[in-house]
Amino acid sequence: MQLWYITIGCIVCAIFNSALSEIMLKNNFEVDVKVKCTEEGMTQAKIAEEIGTSPQYVSRLIRNNDKIVNQTFIRVMEKLGYDVKVTYEQRGKDT
């Protein structure tokens, strides 16, 4: 019986956290990085090697938006009436 409550609790918590993340930050970094890696013909492992860190660390950062963008900053901007979106511009190319 307790396992059932824990499972339901985990599901509710996951749904809440997912909804909270979506409200807090409009970007999905995991998808964005995968798309950019594909466009550039790179892997996350290769990027990790080139910046001198482990593939596991890069993966954790991408999956956990809290580590990339400060949640306090996002809360402040939301309180001021703004959504936060990150845009990407490739260096060295005219737009």
N, CA and C of each residue as an Amber inpcrd file, in Angstrom:
protein
   285
   0.8210000  -1.1910000   0.0000000   0.0000000   0.0000000   0.0000000
   0.8690000   1.2610000   0.0000000   1.9340000   1.2930000   0.7790000
   2.7850000   2.4710000   0.8330000   3.4540000   2.7250000  -0.5060000
   3.8700000   1.6690000  -1.2080000   4.4980000   1.8230000  -2.5110000
   3.5620000   2.5420000  -3.4690000   2.2740000   2.2390000  -3.4010000
   1.2810000   2.8790000  -4.2540000   1.2580000   4.3780000  -3.9850000
   1.2540000   4.7780000  -2.7100000   1.2470000   6.2050000  -2.3660000
   2.5210000   6.8980000  -2.8380000   3.6440000   6.2330000  -2.7020000
   4.9120000   6.8160000  -3.1320000   4.9080000   7.0080000  -4.6450000
   4.4090000   6.0160000  -5.3780000   4.3570000   6.1110000  -6.8410000
   3.4610000   7.2590000  -7.2750000   2.2720000   7.3540000  -6.6880000
   1.3630000   8.4520000  -7.0150000   2.0060000   9.7900000  -6.6650000
   2.6500000   9.8490000  -5.5030000   3.3300000  11.0770000  -5.0910000
   4.4190000  11.4790000  -6.0630000   5.1800000  10.5080000  -6.5430000
   6.2390000  10.7850000  -7.5130000   5.6590000  11.3000000  -8.8270000
   4.5610000  10.7070000  -9.2660000   3.9200000  11.1390000 -10.5080000
   3.4110000  12.5670000 -10.3730000   2.7270000  12.8560000  -9.2720000
   2.2160000  14.2170000  -9.0500000   3.3640000  15.2110000  -8.9840000
   4.4150000  14.8510000  -8.2750000   5.5730000  15.7190000  -8.1500000
   6.2100000  15.9720000  -9.5210000   6.3450000  14.9340000 -10.3310000
   6.9400000  15.0690000 -11.6630000   6.0910000  15.9690000 -12.5450000
   4.7740000  15.8070000 -12.4880000   3.8770000  16.6550000 -13.2770000
   3.9830000  18.0980000 -12.8180000   3.9910000  18.3360000 -11.5050000
   4.1010000  19.6850000 -10.9690000   5.4170000  20.3260000 -11.3840000
   6.5140000  19.5960000 -11.2280000   7.8270000  20.1360000 -11.5940000
   7.9150000  20.4140000 -13.0810000   7.3400000  19.5560000 -13.8960000
   7.3400000  19.7520000 -15.3390000   6.5580000  21.0070000 -15.6920000
   5.3860000  21.1760000 -15.0810000   4.5760000  22.3630000 -15.3380000
   5.2820000  23.6100000 -14.8510000   5.9200000  23.5400000 -13.6970000
   6.6380000  24.6870000 -13.1440000   7.7880000  25.0760000 -14.0470000
   8.5390000  24.1070000 -14.5500000   9.6540000  24.3890000 -15.4440000
   9.1590000  25.0630000 -16.7110000   8.0340000  24.5810000 -17.2350000
   7.4980000  25.1390000 -18.4630000   7.0590000  26.5790000 -18.2640000
   6.5120000  26.8870000 -17.1100000   6.0730000  28.2470000 -16.8210000
   7.2800000  29.1490000 -16.6120000   8.2770000  28.6540000 -15.9160000
   9.4200000  29.4710000 -15.5350000  10.3120000  29.8340000 -16.7110000
  10.5440000  28.9020000 -17.6050000  11.4750000  29.1250000 -18.7010000
  10.8670000  28.5570000 -19.9680000  10.8030000  29.3600000 -20.9860000
  10.1270000  28.9650000 -22.2160000  10.9510000  28.0310000 -23.0900000
  12.2440000  27.9410000 -22.8660000  13.1090000  27.0900000 -23.6860000
  13.1470000  25.6590000 -23.1820000  13.3610000  24.7440000 -24.1050000
  13.6560000  23.3630000 -23.7690000  15.1030000  23.1370000 -24.1970000
  16.0350000  23.3170000 -23.2670000  17.4490000  23.2600000 -23.6070000
  17.8670000  21.9100000 -24.1690000  17.2570000  20.8590000 -23.6630000
  17.6350000  19.5270000 -24.1320000  17.3640000  19.3960000 -25.6280000
  16.1940000  19.8220000 -26.0630000  15.8500000  19.7710000 -27.4860000
  16.7160000  20.7530000 -28.2690000  16.8760000  21.9690000 -27.7370000
  17.6770000  22.9800000 -28.4330000  19.0980000  22.4900000 -28.6900000
  19.7230000  21.9040000 -27.6720000  21.1040000  21.4270000 -27.8270000
  21.1580000  20.2770000 -28.8230000  20.2100000  19.3650000 -28.7400000
  20.2080000  18.2400000 -29.6820000  20.0600000  18.7240000 -31.1210000
  19.1850000  19.6990000 -31.3410000  18.9990000  20.2510000 -32.6920000
  20.2770000  20.9340000 -33.1600000  20.8660000  21.7660000 -32.3070000
  22.0980000  22.4730000 -32.6850000  23.2380000  21.5000000 -32.9210000
  23.3430000  20.4460000 -32.1210000  24.3750000  19.4300000 -32.3330000
  24.1900000  18.7700000 -33.6920000  22.9600000  18.4340000 -34.0260000
  22.6720000  17.8140000 -35.3160000  23.0250000  18.7650000 -36.4540000
  22.6290000  20.0230000 -36.3180000  22.9290000  21.0170000 -37.3570000
  24.4360000  21.1780000 -37.5740000  25.2030000  21.0860000 -36.5070000
  26.6500000  21.2820000 -36.5900000  27.4240000  19.9700000 -36.7540000
  26.7270000  18.8430000 -36.7690000  27.3870000  17.5510000 -36.9000000
  28.2590000  17.2080000 -35.6970000  27.8230000  17.6030000 -34.5120000
  28.5690000  17.3660000 -33.2710000  27.7320000  16.4950000 -32.3370000
  28.4010000  15.8720000 -31.3880000  27.7060000  15.1500000 -30.3300000
  27.9330000  15.8800000 -29.0160000  27.0740000  15.6140000 -28.0390000
  27.2780000  16.2110000 -26.7140000  28.5950000  15.7350000 -26.1270000
  28.9590000  14.4950000 -26.4030000  30.2260000  13.9550000 -25.8890000
  31.4150000  14.7130000 -26.4790000  31.3460000  15.0210000 -27.7630000
  32.4330000  15.7590000 -28.4250000  32.5200000  17.1850000 -27.8730000
  31.3800000  17.8100000 -27.6630000  31.3680000  19.1640000 -27.0850000
  31.9680000  19.1300000 -25.6840000  31.5710000  18.1470000 -24.8980000
  32.1110000  18.0150000 -23.5310000  33.6240000  17.8870000 -23.5750000
  34.1230000  17.0560000 -24.4750000  35.5700000  16.8690000 -24.6100000
  36.2540000  18.1890000 -24.9780000  35.6670000  18.9230000 -25.9050000
  36.2770000  20.1710000 -26.3720000  36.2680000  21.2800000 -25.3190000
  35.2870000  21.2530000 -24.4100000  35.2720000  22.2870000 -23.3600000
  35.8990000  21.7930000 -22.0610000  36.3940000  20.5570000 -22.0880000
  37.1340000  20.0350000 -20.9390000  36.2890000  19.5570000 -19.7800000
  35.1380000  18.9390000 -20.0830000  34.2960000  18.3860000 -19.0240000
  33.7750000  17.0210000 -19.4680000  32.9990000  16.3850000 -18.6250000
  32.5120000  15.0500000 -18.9510000  31.1670000  15.1240000 -19.6940000
  30.9000000  14.1240000 -20.5300000  29.6020000  14.0680000 -21.2020000
  28.4340000  13.9920000 -20.2040000  28.6610000  13.3130000 -19.0710000
  27.6100000  13.1940000 -18.0630000  27.2490000  14.5660000 -17.4870000
  28.2630000  15.4050000 -17.2480000  28.0110000  16.7310000 -16.6980000
  27.2400000  17.5960000 -17.6910000  27.6280000  17.5510000 -18.9570000
  26.9190000  18.3180000 -19.9870000  25.4690000  17.8510000 -20.0500000
  25.2540000  16.5500000 -20.0320000  23.8970000  16.0070000 -20.0810000
  23.0690000  16.4630000 -18.8910000  23.6590000  16.4310000 -17.6810000
  22.9430000  16.8720000 -16.4700000  22.5640000  18.3460000 -16.5640000
  23.4720000  19.1800000 -17.0510000  23.1790000  20.6110000 -17.1920000
  22.0110000  20.8430000 -18.1370000  22.0400000  20.1430000 -19.2550000
  21.0080000  20.3310000 -20.2680000  19.6460000  19.8850000 -19.7500000
  19.6060000  18.7650000 -19.0320000  18.3340000  18.2550000 -18.5060000
  17.8060000  19.0940000 -17.3520000  18.6940000  19.7360000 -16.5970000
  18.2910000  20.4930000 -15.4090000  18.4560000  21.9890000 -15.6720000
  17.4070000  22.6150000 -16.1840000  17.4630000  24.0330000 -16.5540000
  17.8560000  24.9380000 -15.3910000  17.6040000  24.5120000 -14.1480000
  17.9480000  25.3300000 -12.9820000  19.4310000  25.6740000 -12.9560000
  20.2610000  24.7840000 -13.4740000  21.7090000  25.0050000 -13.4350000
  22.1660000  25.9630000 -14.5270000  21.3900000  26.0790000 -15.5990000
  21.7730000  26.9480000 -16.7060000  21.2740000  28.3690000 -16.4780000
  20.0310000  28.5090000 -16.0520000  19.4320000  29.8220000 -15.8450000
  19.0050000  29.9340000 -14.3830000  19.4070000  30.9930000 -13.7260000
  19.1100000  31.2120000 -12.3200000  17.6060000  31.3820000 -12.1100000
  17.0160000  30.5310000 -11.2800000  15.5750000  30.5530000 -11.0450000
  15.1110000  31.8410000 -10.3540000  15.9590000  32.4380000  -9.5220000
  15.5780000  33.7030000  -8.8740000  15.4150000  34.7980000  -9.9150000
  16.3270000  34.8410000 -10.8760000  16.2230000  35.8130000 -11.9740000
  14.9070000  35.6290000 -12.7230000  14.5560000  34.3840000 -13.0120000
  13.3210000  34.1090000 -13.7490000  12.1060000  34.5400000 -12.9320000
  12.1040000  34.2540000 -11.6350000  10.9800000  34.6610000 -10.7810000
  10.8300000  36.1820000 -10.7410000  11.9500000  36.8930000 -10.6770000
  11.9190000  38.3650000 -10.6740000  11.2980000  38.8710000 -11.9800000
  11.7710000  38.3310000 -13.0980000  11.2530000  38.7770000 -14.3950000
   9.7710000  38.4490000 -14.5530000   9.3550000  37.2740000 -14.0630000
   7.9370000  36.9230000 -14.1270000   7.1060000  37.8730000 -13.2760000
   7.6080000  38.2300000 -12.1010000   6.8940000  39.1620000 -11.2270000
   6.7340000  40.5210000 -11.9090000   7.7080000  40.8710000 -12.7300000
   7.6590000  42.1260000 -13.4850000   6.8080000  42.0050000 -14.7530000
   6.2830000  40.8010000 -15.0070000   5.3850000  40.6090000 -16.1420000
   6.0440000  40.1070000 -17.4160000   7.2250000  39.5060000 -17.3000000
   7.9420000  39.0260000 -18.4770000   8.1090000  37.5190000 -18.4550000
   8.0220000  36.8960000 -19.6350000   8.4350000  35.5100000 -19.8160000
   9.8920000  35.5460000 -20.2270000  10.6440000  34.5190000 -19.8710000
  12.0610000  34.4490000 -20.2230000  12.2350000  33.4500000 -21.3510000
  12.8490000  33.9050000 -22.4380000  13.1780000  33.0530000 -23.5820000
  14.6310000  33.3110000 -23.9330000  15.3410000  32.2610000 -24.2240000
  16.7380000  32.3810000 -24.6230000  16.7940000  32.2240000 -26.1370000
  17.5210000  33.1220000 -26.8050000  17.7050000  32.9940000 -28.2470000
  19.1620000  32.6740000 -28.5310000  19.3870000  32.1030000 -29.6840000
  20.7380000  31.6950000 -30.0610000  21.1120000  32.3940000 -31.3610000
  22.2980000  32.9770000 -31.3790000  22.8250000  33.5910000 -32.6040000
  24.2110000  33.0210000 -32.8420000  24.4050000  32.4890000 -34.0420000
  25.6960000  31.9090000 -34.3550000  26.7180000  33.0210000 -34.5600000
  27.8650000  32.8730000 -33.9170000  28.9230000  33.8730000 -34.0510000
  29.5340000  33.8320000 -35.4400000  29.9250000  35.0070000 -35.9060000
  30.6580000  35.0850000 -37.1590000  29.8100000  34.9970000 -38.4120000
  28.5200000  34.9300000 -38.2550000  27.6490000  34.8910000 -39.4400000
  26.6970000  36.0750000 -39.3840000  26.5540000  36.7230000 -40.5140000
  25.6140000  37.8520000 -40.5970000  24.1940000  37.3160000 -40.6320000
  23.3110000  38.0290000 -39.9250000  21.9130000  37.5840000 -39.9160000
  21.0670000  38.4550000 -40.7950000
